[in-house]
Amino acid sequence: TATEAVGTTEPETELPEPDVPDTSQDKLQTVFQVSSSLLYPVNSQRVLKEYSEQAVYSETMQDYRAHTGTDFEATMGAAVFSVCDGIVDDVAYDDMYGNIIKITNGTYSVYYCGVAENIAVEEGETVEAGQVIGQVGEIPCEVEDEPHIHMEVRVAGNPIDPMTVISNDE
């Protein structure tokens, strides 16, 4: 049928594969492990593609796959902000997700995918919420989509919907 996954492939990526969810905690308990409301990673609050554990169609990859992050509209070169205080755990390049910055705050980590080459932070650096960490670049596995930053939030390796922990205060 048209809703079945066709040609689904696992991306080769440096993002850790989600662990098998701990069934002793429900999703709401996992969300509560993010101790504070997060900021938006770019000036726009417009979501181009929502978080989905269900397979969604990728125009670029021309297949169906889970979308374990949220895509926020942004112009190429726009500032990318740290959504929380934390420590830069990793700055790396991935063939599927482009430049990735991983920032950890206690029990959770935030992954910023599709950052341009001129990254403003280094591994081991402490950052504050709202600090510029880079600029919007391209995401190879989402290049057919409008320019955006792809952001993932993971608690104990398990992805959660970033919109459940982002502050909606104006």
C-alpha positions in Angstrom: 0.0 0.0 0.0 1.0 3.6 -0.4 1.6 4.0 3.4 4.1 1.2 3.7 7.8 2.0 3.9 9.4 1.6 0.5 13.1 1.2 0.2 13.7 2.2 3.8 17.4 2.3 4.6 19.2 3.1 7.8 21.4 6.2 7.5 25.1 6.0 8.2 25.5 8.6 10.8 27.5 9.6 13.9 24.3 10.2 15.8 23.9 7.4 18.2 21.2 4.9 17.4 18.3 5.3 19.9 18.6 2.7 22.7 15.8 0.3 23.3 13.4 2.5 25.3 13.4 1.7 29.0 9.9 0.4 29.6 10.0 1.3 33.3 9.6 5.0 32.3 6.9 6.4 30.1 7.5 9.3 27.6 6.3 11.9 30.1 8.8 10.8 32.7 11.6 11.0 30.1 10.6 14.5 29.2 10.7 15.5 32.8 14.4 14.6 32.9 15.0 17.7 30.8 15.3 20.1 33.8 14.5 23.4 32.1 12.7 24.8 29.2 14.9 25.0 26.1 15.1 28.0 23.7 14.6 27.9 20.0 17.8 27.1 18.0 17.3 29.9 15.4 15.3 33.1 15.4 12.4 31.5 13.6 9.8 29.4 15.5 8.4 28.0 12.3 8.6 24.2 12.2 9.2 22.7 8.7 9.1 19.1 9.8 8.0 17.8 13.1 9.5 15.0 15.2 8.0 11.6 14.3 8.8 8.1 15.4 6.6 6.9 12.5 8.1 6.7 9.0 7.6 9.9 7.0 8.6 10.5 3.4 11.9 12.1 2.6 12.0 14.1 -0.6 15.8 14.0 -0.7 16.2 10.3 0.1 13.0 9.3 -1.7 12.1 6.8 1.0 10.3 6.6 4.4 12.1 6.9 7.7 11.6 8.1 11.2 12.3 11.8 11.8 13.7 11.9 15.3 14.3 15.7 15.4 12.5 18.9 14.6 13.4 21.0 11.6 13.3 24.8 12.2 13.0 27.2 9.3 16.1 29.4 8.8 17.9 31.2 6.1 21.3 29.9 5.0 24.0 31.5 7.2 21.5 32.5 10.0 22.8 32.2 13.6 22.3 28.9 15.4 21.9 29.3 19.2 22.5 26.9 22.0 19.1 26.0 23.4 20.5 25.4 26.9 23.5 25.8 29.1 25.9 22.8 28.7 29.2 21.4 27.5 30.1 20.9 23.9 30.6 17.1 23.8 31.3 16.7 20.1 31.8 18.6 16.9 31.8 16.3 13.9 30.9 15.9 10.2 28.6 13.2 9.0 27.8 12.3 5.4 24.0 12.3 6.1 23.6 15.1 8.6 26.5 17.5 7.7 28.3 19.3 10.6 26.9 18.3 13.9 27.3 20.0 17.3 26.4 17.9 20.4 25.8 19.8 23.6 25.1 18.0 26.9 23.3 19.3 30.0 23.2 16.7 32.7 20.7 14.0 31.7 20.1 15.1 28.1 22.0 16.0 24.9 21.0 18.3 22.1 22.2 17.6 18.5 22.3 20.5 16.0 22.6 19.0 12.5 23.4 21.0 9.3 25.6 23.6 10.8 27.8 25.5 8.4 31.6 25.0 8.4 32.5 28.1 10.5 31.5 26.5 13.8 31.9 29.0 16.7 32.5 26.4 19.6 35.0 23.7 20.3 34.7 20.3 22.0 34.9 20.7 25.8 33.8 24.3 25.8 31.0 25.4 28.2 28.2 27.3 26.5 25.2 29.3 27.8 21.6 29.2 26.5 21.3 31.8 23.7 25.0 31.7 22.8 25.8 31.6 19.1 27.3 28.2 18.3 27.4 28.4 14.5 25.4 29.2 11.4 22.8 27.3 9.3 24.4 25.2 6.6 23.2 22.2 4.6 21.9 18.8 5.7 22.8 16.3 2.9 19.9 13.9 3.8 17.4 16.8 3.8 18.9 19.0 1.0 15.5 19.0 -1.0 13.8 20.7 2.0 13.8 24.5 2.6 16.9 25.8 4.6 16.6 24.8 8.2 18.4 23.5 11.3 17.6 19.9 12.3 17.6 19.6 16.1 17.4 16.5 18.2 17.0 16.1 22.0 18.0 12.8 23.6 17.6 11.6 27.1 19.8 8.5 28.0 20.2 8.0 24.2 16.4 8.0 23.6 15.1 10.7 21.3 12.2 12.9 22.5 10.1 15.4 20.7 12.1 18.8 21.1 8.8 20.7 21.1 7.8 19.1 24.4 10.7 20.8 26.1 11.0 24.1 24.2 9.7 27.2 25.9 6.8 28.8 24.1 7.2 32.1 25.9 7.3 35.0 23.5 
